[in-house]
Amino acid sequence: MSQEEITAERLVDREKIKTLKAQYCRLLDTKQWKPLRGLFLDEATFEGFGSAPTGSTADAFIAGASARLQEALTVHHCHMAEIAFDGPDRARAVWAMIDVVQFLDGREPVEAPGHRGFTGFGHYEDAYRRIEGIWYFASKRLSRIRIDPIPNSQPAPFTNRLKVHRDWVGPKDG
């Protein structure tokens, strides 16, 4: 594998892509569906998600995620990004990931039937495009290496904690 020349512009692009991924995790976990949708190109595609069938559009993914996860406790962590650029406005990345999905309304996940949720370990494979200076997701693929079920006998999680500021780093009015 050849090493791409590292320039200041490429380092800035890498940080913007890392920020985009961080926004994805935070907005998904805090159930902010409209801003989450804004991270994707209209033609973005998805593979490997329980919330939407393979080949889904961005709108179908958001509709599926909001329907499936609104009454679920989720925690998504992504780290160890491997980012490659396919040109000035295209990039791909592999992210190691851990996600916890626990249904609070009695549903069982398709990933762990007979349980209240699961902890998954695997990778996201993302493609990105920059349009008018802004990086967006062009595609997302999720593969899990391991799934650990959360048994029904496990006590319910504590959810009455201090909530995140929904727009702490977003644009400020005034």
N, C-alpha and C positions, 0 to 999 in steps of 0.2 A: 504494500500500500504506500503510495507516495504521500509525502508531507506537503501540504499547501503552505505557501508563504504566509506568515503571520504579519498582518498589517494592523495599524490602529483601527482602521475601518472594520476589519474582520473581528477584532476583539469587541468592538461596539456591537456589531451584529450578533455575536455570540451572547452577549449580555442581554440584548433585546429578546432573543429567542428564549433564554433562560427565564426572563421576566414573564414572557407569554405563557410558558409552562407553569410557572408559579401561580399566575392568575387563573389558569385552568383549574388547578387543584383547589384553590381557595374558593372560587366562584361555584364550583361543583359542590363542595362540602357545605357552603353556606346557602345553597339553593337559590342563587341569583341567576335565574335562567336567561333573562334578557341580556345582561352583560356577557354571560357565558356565550350566548349565540353570536355576539359581536366579535368573538375571537376567531371565527371560522369563515372561510370563503364560502359563498353560496354553493359552489360545486364540490365542496369538501366531501370525502367519502370515509366510511368507517368499516372496520372489520374486527370481530372478536368481542363485541360488547353485548352484555346481557340486556342492555336497554334499547338496542336497535339492531335489526338484522344486517348482515354483511351487505355493503353497497348502499346503505342508507345515506341520505342527504343530511346536511347540517340541521335543517328544520326537523326532519324525522328523528335525528339523534337527540335533539333538545326535547322534543315531545316525549320520546321514550324515556329519557333520563328523568325528566320532571315527573312523569307518571309513576315511574318505578321507585325513585329515590326520595320523593318529597317527604314521606313518612319513615324514612330510614336514617340512621346515624351513619355517616360515612366519614372516613379519614383517608385522604390520598397523599402519599409522600412519593416524590420522584427525585432521583439523585443520580450522580455519576453519569452526566450527559456526555455522549460521544456525538459531536456535531460535525457534519461534513457539508461543504458548499458545492452546489452543482452549477454555479454561475453567480452573477452579481445579485440576483433576486430569488434564488432558490436554494433550499437547504434541506437536509435530512438529519434526523437524530435518533439515537437509541437511548432510552432512559431506563435505568433500573427502577422498579416501583414496588411499593407495598400499598395495598388498600384494605381497609376494614369496611365491611358493609354489614350492618345489623338492622334488621327490620324491627320496628317498634310496634307494628300493628298486627303481629301474629302471622304474617306471610312467611313462606319459606323460599329461600333463594334457589333458583334452578341449578346454581353451581354447587349447592350443598343441601339436597333434599332431606327433610326430616330435622333440620336445624334452624336456628333463628338468624343465622348469618354466617359470615366467613371472613377470614383474613387471607388475602391473596398475595402472592409473590411472583414477580415476572418482569416483563419489559413492555414499554410503549415504543413503537416505531412510528415516528411522526415525520411528515413532509410539510414544508413551509414555503410560502411565497410572500415576497414583499411587493406591496402595491402602494404607490405614492408614499414611500418611506416607512410604511407600517408592515410588520411581519404578521402573517395570519397562518392558521393551520390549513393545509390543503388536503391532508389525509391523516388518519389515526388508525393504528393497528395495536390491539392489546393481546398479548399472549401471557398466560399464567403458567409458571413452572410448577407451582405448588398452591394448593388450597387447603387451609386448615378450617374445618367447620367450627362454628360457635354453637355449642349444644344448647338445647332448650332449657336445660337445668342450670345454665350459667345465670347468675343474677343479672337483672336489667342494668344497663349502664346508668351512671349519674349524668343527667343532661341539664341540670339546673346550675350550670357554671356561667361565669362571665362570658358574654358573647363577643365575638370579634366585631370591631367597627366595620360596617359594611363598605364604607368608602374612605377608609383611613388614608390610603395612598392615591385615591382617585382625584379627579378634578374638584377644586373647591369653588364654590360660588362667591362672587364678590371679589 
